[in-house]
Amino acid sequence: MTHAPTFHVVLHQPEIPNNTGNIGRTCVATGAALHLIHPLAFDTSVKALRRAGLDYWPRLAPTEHDSWGAYTRAWPDARRWVLTTHAKRPVWDADLRRGDHLIFGSETRGLPETIRDADPAARLALPMIPEERSLNLATGVCATLYEGLRQLVARDEVRITPDGRLGTRIDQT
């Protein structure tokens, strides 16, 4: 039985293949979909993925988009949250819902202002002490996904099975 993704993780022009690999594994483990916005700074061919040992990549089946515009045209009605250090609102203050799109920028540049500032109400942050500039991208994605899952479990939209795994509600298909 196939279920709708818990969330959609959207990486805008990711640069570090290991981060994207870790994020992909987290998406598989949490039932999230992954979207990659080009240009990418690495190769996602089958040969490159096999060489990198990403045996879970076929289960992930990420969607690649040629540009931000191509992504927004493919998902015009998506409910989007933008994760940025330029936000004042912590991620746990947002009402994250199943199927929401969580947008993350590249490791060195973050998100372009045009994306980051398009909807100020959609900007979210993972608070840090003032001396730090950012978290590792894979860490930020993981923390955000698990906050989203915590909210889904609290609303009984996702359940934790007796063996400690994520399960869907019984009445959901």
Order of alpha helices (4+ residues) and beta strands (2+ residues): beta-alpha-beta-alpha-alpha-beta-alpha-beta-beta-alpha-beta-alpha-beta-beta
